[in-house]
């Protein structure tokens, strides 16, 4: 049985949308989607240029075993060659539909190529309220590379793909929780059904956080609230406006002065969600008084019954 007061989440499509927004509006300096870099390999000046034409796609799942074994690590070796097993931690894949590349020694003819479906494989370190991402392998089709091009590619291009993919993945985050005066226990992030979710309980909820049996909504971005949280928010909203106060005074037929004061603190609680109903109530204190005027006293002396009748008509 799930026990949480607030849960925010991003589906696979929602995470991909974060990357798409970053691709559409990249930083002017150090753009991870397009650039040129000069560096040295084996003591020789070299250059690499890259361009990511279409926005990468996020896949919130581990790669298939054969895909993992064929992928290359930072050292250029395949996971099968290096005997690296697929991590058991939650993973994601960053898939580049197309990656345009130029690379080679500076001043020489550069090798060029367009790689389709380049995939960066990353471990998700979900500790507390942060989404940590560690890139561990890259899948690149090198079937058409010559041996020399393959060596230069692994020395020059592969590390650049690792570095730029890590920069792109830094945009992944869950929506921040800011619900005014409500206080929560620390947010816990996890991966559920190809979604990233962060859940927390109210400080007043002493039960352990539990999202077992959670049914994930189909929306790309979603938020779930418990009845307890809604009721707490309603209580704060009503209390913030202070007590309801109504007072008035006057004179009745010139015979009596009257005044009253009604004071109450309203409260509300959630009735149901579909249809949405909210039950509101107020604890009221009522003070009222009446005093006879000189004319009222005179009438009371002459005709007590007439005075009473006059006061109530």
C-alpha positions in Angstrom: 0.0 0.0 0.0 1.5 3.3 -1.0 2.1 6.0 1.6 3.2 9.4 0.4 1.7 12.9 0.5 3.2 14.3 -2.7 4.7 12.7 -5.7 6.1 14.4 -8.8 7.2 12.6 -11.9 8.5 12.8 -15.4 7.7 10.1 -18.0 10.2 9.0 -20.6 8.6 11.6 -22.9 8.8 14.2 -20.2 12.5 13.7 -19.8 13.0 13.7 -23.6 11.2 17.0 -23.7 13.7 18.5 -21.2 16.5 17.5 -23.6 14.5 18.8 -26.6 14.2 22.2 -24.9 17.9 22.3 -24.2 18.6 21.4 -27.8 16.3 24.2 -29.1 18.0 26.8 -26.8 21.6 25.7 -26.1 24.1 27.9 -24.3 26.0 30.3 -26.6 29.3 29.2 -25.2 30.2 25.5 -25.0 27.2 24.2 -26.9 27.2 20.5 -26.4 25.2 19.9 -29.6 27.6 21.6 -32.0 31.2 22.7 -31.9 34.8 22.4 -32.8 37.7 21.3 -30.5 41.4 21.3 -31.1 43.5 18.9 -28.9 46.5 16.5 -29.1 46.5 12.8 -29.7 49.8 10.9 -29.4 51.6 14.2 -29.4 50.1 15.4 -32.6 47.6 18.4 -33.0 44.2 17.2 -33.9 40.7 18.6 -34.5 37.2 17.4 -34.1 33.9 19.0 -35.2 30.5 17.6 -34.3 26.8 18.5 -34.9 23.6 17.0 -33.4 21.0 17.9 -36.0 17.9 16.4 -34.2 17.2 16.4 -30.5 18.3 13.2 -28.8 15.8 10.9 -27.2 15.8 9.5 -23.7 15.0 5.8 -23.0 14.5 5.1 -19.3 15.6 1.5 -19.4 18.6 -0.8 -19.4 20.0 -1.8 -22.8 19.5 -5.3 -24.1 22.4 -7.6 -23.3 23.7 -7.8 -26.9 23.6 -4.0 -27.2 25.5 -3.6 -23.9 28.2 -6.1 -24.8 28.9 -4.3 -28.1 29.0 -0.8 -26.6 32.4 0.8 -25.8 33.6 2.2 -22.6 35.8 5.2 -22.0 38.9 3.1 -22.8 37.6 2.3 -26.3 37.2 -1.4 -25.5 33.8 -3.0 -25.9 32.1 -4.2 -22.7 32.5 -7.8 -24.0 36.3 -7.3 -24.5 36.7 -5.7 -21.1 34.4 -8.2 -19.4 32.1 -5.5 -18.1 28.7 -6.7 -17.0 25.6 -4.6 -17.4 25.0 -2.5 -14.2 22.1 -3.6 -11.9 21.4 0.0 -11.0 18.6 2.0 -12.9 19.9 3.2 -16.3 18.9 5.5 -19.1 19.9 5.7 -22.7 20.5 8.9 -24.6 19.9 8.1 -28.3 21.2 10.5 -31.0 19.2 9.9 -34.2 22.1 11.5 -36.2 25.6 12.7 -35.3 27.6 14.5 -38.0 31.4 14.3 -37.4 34.7 15.6 -38.8 37.9 14.4 -37.2 41.6 14.0 -37.9 45.1 15.6 -37.6 45.2 19.4 -37.8 46.3 20.5 -41.3 45.5 17.1 -42.9 42.5 15.9 -44.7 39.8 15.2 -42.1 37.7 12.1 -42.0 34.0 12.7 -42.0 30.9 10.6 -41.3 27.4 10.6 -40.2 26.6 8.1 -37.4 23.0 7.0 -37.0 21.5 6.0 -33.7 24.5 6.7 -31.5 23.5 5.7 -28.0 25.0 6.8 -24.7 24.4 4.5 -21.8 24.3 6.0 -18.3 23.7 4.8 -14.7 21.2 6.7 -12.6 22.4 7.5 -9.1 19.2 8.2 -7.3 20.3 9.2 -3.9 17.9 11.4 -1.9 16.6 14.4 -3.8 19.1 14.5 -6.7 19.3 12.8 -10.1 22.9 11.8 -10.6 24.0 10.5 -14.0 27.2 8.6 -14.8 28.0 7.8 -18.4 29.4 4.3 -18.7 29.3 3.2 -22.4 28.6 4.4 -25.9 27.2 2.5 -28.9 28.6 3.6 -32.2 28.5 1.6 -35.5 32.1 1.4 -36.6 31.5 -1.4 -39.2 32.5 0.9 -42.1 35.7 2.3 -40.5 39.1 1.4 -41.6 41.6 0.3 -38.9 43.4 3.6 -38.7 40.2 5.6 -38.7 38.8 3.4 -35.9 41.9 4.0 -33.8 41.8 7.8 -34.3 38.0 7.7 -33.7 38.4 5.9 -30.4 41.2 8.2 -29.3 39.6 11.5 -30.4 35.9 11.2 -31.1 34.7 8.7 -28.5 35.9 10.8 -25.5 34.2 13.8 -27.0 30.9 11.9 -27.3 31.2 10.8 -23.7 31.9 14.4 -22.5 29.1 16.1 -24.5 26.6 13.4 -23.7 27.3 13.9 -20.0 26.8 17.7 -20.4 23.4 17.1 -22.1 22.2 14.8 -19.3 22.8 17.5 -16.7 19.5 19.1 -17.6 17.5 16.1 -16.2 15.7 17.2 -13.0 12.3 16.8 -11.4 10.1 19.8 -10.8 10.9 21.6 -7.5 8.5 21.4 -4.6 7.5 24.7 -3.1 4.2 24.6 -1.4 4.5 27.6 0.9 4.2 26.8 4.6 3.9 23.0 4.1 6.9 21.1 5.4 8.1 17.8 3.9 10.4 15.0 4.8 13.4 14.6 2.4 12.4 13.8 -1.2 13.2 10.3 -2.4 13.7 9.7 -6.2 13.3 6.4 -7.9 12.6 5.0 -11.4 9.1 3.4 -11.8 7.7 2.0 -15.1 10.0 4.2 -17.3 9.3 7.3 -15.2 11.4 9.3 -12.8 9.4 10.0 -9.7 10.2 11.9 -6.5 8.0 11.3 -3.4 7.8 12.8 0.0 5.6 12.7 3.1 4.5 15.7 5.3 6.5 16.3 8.4 3.4 15.5 10.3 3.2 12.0 8.7 5.3 9.6 10.7 4.6 6.6 8.5 7.6 5.4 6.3 7.5 6.6 2.7 6.2 3.9 0.4 5.3 3.9 -3.3 4.6 0.2 -3.6 1.8 -0.5 -6.0 1.9 3.0 -7.5 0.0 3.4 -10.7 1.9 5.9 -12.9 -0.2 8.4 -14.8 0.1 8.6 -18.5 0.9 12.3 -18.5 4.5 13.4 -19.4 4.7 15.5 -16.3 2.5 14.7 -13.3 1.9 15.4 -9.6 -0.1 13.3 -7.1 -1.3 14.7 -3.8 -2.7 12.9 -0.8 -6.0 13.9 0.9 -3.9 14.8 4.0 -1.8 17.3 2.0 -4.9 18.9 0.4 -6.5 19.2 3.8 -3.4 20.7 5.3 -3.1 23.2 2.4 -6.8 24.2 2.8 -6.3 24.7 6.5 -3.3 27.0 5.9 -5.2 28.9 3.2 -8.2 29.5 5.4 -6.2 30.3 8.5 -4.0 32.8 6.6 -7.1 35.0 6.1 -7.7 35.2 9.9 -11.0 34.8 11.6 -14.3 35.9 10.1 -15.6 38.9 12.0 -19.0 40.6 11.5 -20.3 43.3 13.8 -23.0 46.0 13.6 -25.1 48.3 15.9 -28.2 50.5 15.7 -31.4 51.6 17.3 -34.8 50.0 17.0 -37.8 52.3 16.7 -36.0 54.8 19.0 -36.8 52.5 22.0 -33.6 50.4 22.2 -30.0 50.4 21.3 -28.6 47.1 20.0 -25.3 45.7 18.8 -23.8 42.3 18.0 -20.5 40.7 17.1 -20.0 37.4 15.4 -16.6 35.9 15.2 -15.5 32.5 13.8 -12.5 30.7 12.4 -13.4 28.9 9.2 -11.9 25.6 8.2 -12.2 23.3 5.2 -11.5 19.7 4.2 -11.5 17.7 1.0 -14.7 15.9 0.3 -14.0 14.1 -2.9 -12.0 14.5 -6.1 -14.4 13.5 -8.8 -16.5 15.6 -8.6 -14.4 18.0 -6.6 -16.1 18.9 -3.3 -14.8 20.8 -0.3 -16.6 20.8 3.0 -16.3 24.1 4.9 -17.4 25.0 8.4 -16.7 27.6 11.1 -16.8 27.6 14.8 -18.7 30.8 15.7 -18.9 32.9 18.8 -21.9 35.3 18.9 -22.2 38.3 21.3 -25.4 40.5 21.3 -26.8 43.1 23.6 -29.7 45.5 23.8 -30.4 48.5 26.1 -33.5 50.6 26.3 -33.4 54.3 25.4 -35.1 56.9 27.6 -38.2 56.6 25.4 -38.1 52.9 25.8 -37.9 53.1 29.6 -40.8 55.6 29.6 -43.0 53.2 27.6 -42.0 50.3 29.8 -43.2 52.2 32.8 -46.5 53.2 31.3 -47.2 49.9 29.4 -44.8 47.0 29.9 -46.7 44.8 27.4 -46.7 47.6 24.8 -43.0 48.1 25.2 -42.3 44.4 24.6 -44.5 44.3 21.5 -42.9 47.4 20.1 -39.4 45.8 20.4 -40.3 42.8 18.3 -42.2 44.4 15.5 
